[in-house]
Amino acid sequence: MSRFEEIYPLFHEYDMFAQTVDILKEPNVYKAMTPYGSFVCKRTSAPPERLLFMGGVLRHLEQRGWNGAIPYTYTKYDEPYVKRGEHTYYLTRWQPTVPFEAVQLPAWGEATIVRLAELHHLTQNYRFDDPRQVEPLIDSLLRRWQAWTDKARGWIREAQERTYPSPFDIVLLANQSFLLDTAQGAMRLLEDWREKHRTHAHFRLSIIHGYPHPAHTMIDRSGQVRLINFDRSTFDTPARDVTMFYRTYFYLGGTEASATQLLHKYSAVFPLRPEETALVSIFLLYPERVMRDIETYYEHRRNWNELYAVRRLEKDIDRLVHLSRWVQQAF
């Protein structure tokens, strides 16, 4: 059965039928035209419980008058998703959007970070969970950072021992001190943060988007942004969203001056507390994207050719330098 044959029957669950189905993004995102308008259909790996929870959150925020996201379209059984065998799908209404390439990066950044701040503000303590929920995040993050750093040391040793190092090896060896020192410094700071706040009575929690990225925003002609793709959303510290936003922003070429202005925009809506600000600065210092590059290259997780891999590594190290410099100045 082709993917198109999977998509058409889904619309029966919405009391609609799809007249046409087109691919928006391979392999899981489609656009369907119906007599009731156009919809985006996505096959997702997000667990149904998360979709059910986030569907309720987005519906609640929409009822409160917040239009910062495009909510799920509910089925005739009042569910935000359709389950077909092992696959899960959901629909959202199609919204015309200005291509990201036609938008100035600072304009996108400002509109997006304000939306994130609104989301965090409107959902802080949306439900009360274990107030110590931040501690498992810190512990798991430290384990992941340590594993990445240990792997990087091993790959550096392998590169040093090669008779004919590859171009990627050479770039890694040239930057090994900076990367390892930065990684070790971030881990020490996070360990210190954990010890300092071990007896903290309560941490502020909000719904976080989970992956603020241009591909997960819709921009209209007035410059307003609406968030989409809540597949990674959860109830957690807002510091995670702010961290992921800035990693993306600097990777896309954001400047230090504009990054500071965006932080002011965020703080005008949802001021971070001192412990949250410290957490963001520590998260940003660890060279996570570079570590992912190195891991992907040496473990052959993707079919990167050598030229692409080297250029990607060089670019990400350059962006990391700018990001680290900004963190030291801004925080």
N, C-alpha and C positions, 0 to 999 in steps of 0.2 A: 504493500500500500504506500502510495506517495504521500508526502507531507501535506499536499493540497487536499488529498482525500481525507486526511485526518481533520483538517480545519473546517471544512464545510459542515459536517454534522454537529459541530460544537454549538452552532448558532440556534439549533433547535432548543437548547437549554435556556435560551434567552427569548423564546417565542419570535425568532427572526430567521431569515434565511440570507445567506451570503450570495450576492449576485456575481461578484468577482473577488478573487483573492490574489494579491500580489506580494512578492517578497520585499520587505523593507530592509532587513538585515539578516544575512545568513548566519546560522541556519534556523533560528528560532523566532524571528519577529516578522509578522505579516500585517498587511493592511487589507481589510475587507470592506467592500461597499455593500450596504443593505438598503432597503427602502426607508429605514429610520436614520440614515446617515452612515458615515464611515467610522470604522473602529480599528484599533490596533489589537492584534491578537498575539500573545506571547506564550511560548512554551517555556516553563520555568523549572528550575531545580529547587526553588524555595519550598520549604515544607508547608503543607496546607495550613498547619496551625498558625504559622507566621502570617500567611495571607489572610486568614480569618481575623487575626488580631489587628493587623494593619488596616484591613478593610473597615473594621469598626472605628479605629482611630481616625482615619481619613473621612469617614462619614460624619463622625462627631465634629471634627474641625470644620467641615463644610457647612454643617448646620449652625455652627457658631459664626459663620460669615467669612472664614478664611479661604481664600482662593489660591493659595500658594502651591497647590499640588493638583494633579489630575487623578481623581479617585478611580477605584475599580468600578466597572459596570457589573451590577448584581444580576444573577440568574433569576428565572421565574420562581426558583425555590429559595430566593433571598440568600444566595451564597456568592462570595466574591471570586470563585474559581470553578472550573470544571475538571473533574478527574476522569481520565480515560485510560484504563489499564494502569501502567506504571507512570504515565505522563500527566502533568498538571498544566492547565492553561488558564489565562485570565484575559479579560478584555478591558480596554480603556477607550474612551472616545477619541477619535482622531482630532488633533488640533494642528492647524497650520503653524509653521515655525520658520523663523528667519535662520538661514544656515549659519552655523557658528563662525565660519570663515568670514562672514560679512559683518561680524560684531567685533568691536574693539575688546581685547581681553580684559582691561580694567572695568569696562561696562558690564561684561558678563560676570566678572568677579563680584562687583558690588551688588548686582541684582541677586546673585546666587547666595552670597554670604548673609544678606539680609533675610532671605527666605529661610535659611538654616536657623538664623537667630530667632525668627518668628516661630518656627517649628519647635525649637528647644524651649522657648518661653511659654508657649501655649500648652506644652505637654510635660512641663517639669512636674515630677511626682504625679504623673498621670495615673499611675497605680503604685501602691507602696509594696515594694519587695524587700528582700534582705538589704538593709542599708549598708552592708559590707560588700555589696556586689562589685565594687571597684577592686577589691583585693584579689579575687580570682583573675581579673583582667591583668593586673600587674604581674602576678605570679606566672601566668601563661605567657605573657609577653616577654618576661625575663628569660624563660626557658627557650622560647623561639629565638630571641636575640642571641643567646649563648650558643645555641645549636648552629645558627648561621655563622657566627664568628668563628667557632671551632672548625666548621667546614671550610671557611675562607682561608684559615691558616693552613689547612691540609692542601688546598689547591695552590696556594702560594708556594709551599714546599715542592709540590710536583712541578710547578712552572720553573722553579729555580734549578731543579735537577735535570730538566730536559736539555739535551744537546742542541736541539733546534726549537727554541720556544716559538709559539705562534704569535701573530700580531696581538691577539687578545692577551696572551701571557705577558707580553712586554708592557702593555698598558697597565695591567693589574700590578705587575712588579714595580712599575714606576710610581704607583699611587698606594702601595701597600701600607706604608707607615701612616699616611693620612687616614685611610679607611679603618685600620685596626685601632688607631688611637681614638678616632671619633666614636667607633663602636664601644670600646671599653669605657670611654668617658660617659657616654649615654647610659650604659648599664650601671655604672657606679652612682650616677645621679638618681636613677630610678630606684635603686636599692636604698639610697639615703631617703628618698621621698617616701618609700614604703615604711621605713622605720619611723620617720617623723610623724606619720599619720596612722600608725598602727592602732592607736587608741582613739582615733577620730570617731565621734558618735554617729555622724551621718554624712553621707555624700549626696550631692544633688544629682538626680537622675532625670533624663528626658528621653523622649523618642528621638533616636538619631537616624538619619537617612541611610548611612552606611557606606555610600560610595558617591559623594558629590563630584560629578564629572560633567563636562559639556554634553556627552552622549546621554546623560540622564536629566537633562533640563530642556524645556521648551521655551523659546524666546519669541515674544510677539513684536510687532513693529514699533510699539511704544517702549520697548526695552524691558518689559516685565517678564520675569522668569516664573515658570511653574515646574515643580519637581515631578519627576516620574521615576519608575523603577525602584520600588521600595523592597526589592528582593532580599537585601542585606540589613534591613532595618531591625532595630531591637531597642530595648529599654536599657540605656547605658549612660555613661558620663558624656556630656556634650564635647568634652575635650577630644574625643575620637573623631567626631565630624570635622571639627576645626582643623585637626591635624591632617586628615585626608584631603580637605579642601586645599590647604596650603601646599601640600606635596604636589598636587595636581597643578596648582596655580604657578608654582615655580618651574615645574617641568614644561609647562606651556610657554614659558618665557617671561613670566611676571617679574617686575622689578621690585627692589627693596622698598623704594619710596611708595609705590602704589600698594604694596602689601601692608604697610603701616596704616595707610588710609583705610583700607578694607577692615583692618582690626578695629579701628575707631567706629566704623559703620556697624559692625557686629555688636560692639560693646554698647552702642547707643540703644539697642533693642534688648540685649541680653548680656549684661556685664558679667564677665567671668570672675569667679572668686579667686583669691590668691593661690589656693592649692590647685585650682583648675588651670590657671595660667602657667604655674610651674610644670604641671603635667603636660600641657601642650608643648612647651619649650623642650622638655626632655624627649617626648615622642618624636619631635621634628629633628632632633639631633642625630638619632640613630640612622645610619645610611641604609634604610630598608630597601629602597628601590634598587640601589647598586648591588646589594646582597642578592636580591632576586635575579638580577642580570647574571651575576657570577654563577649562581646555582643553576639557572636555566642553561647556561653555556656548557658548564662542565658535566652536568647530568643529562645533557642532550634532550631536554624536555620539549624543545621546539626546533624546527628545521631552519635555524638561522644560518645564513652563510657568513663567512668570516668578516667580510666588509661591513655587513649590517651589524653584526655583534660588536665589532670594535667601535663603530660610530655611535651605537647606542650607549655603550659603556662610557665613552668619552663625554658624550652629551650629559648623561646622568651624573657623572662626577662633577662636571662643570656646574650643573644646576644645584648639586648638593653644596658646593662651595658657596654659592650665592645665598642659598637657604640658611646654611649654618651662620654665615656672617650676619644675616638679617636677624636670626634668632638671638644672637649675642647682643645685638643692638636694641632690639625691640622688647626683650624680656629682661 
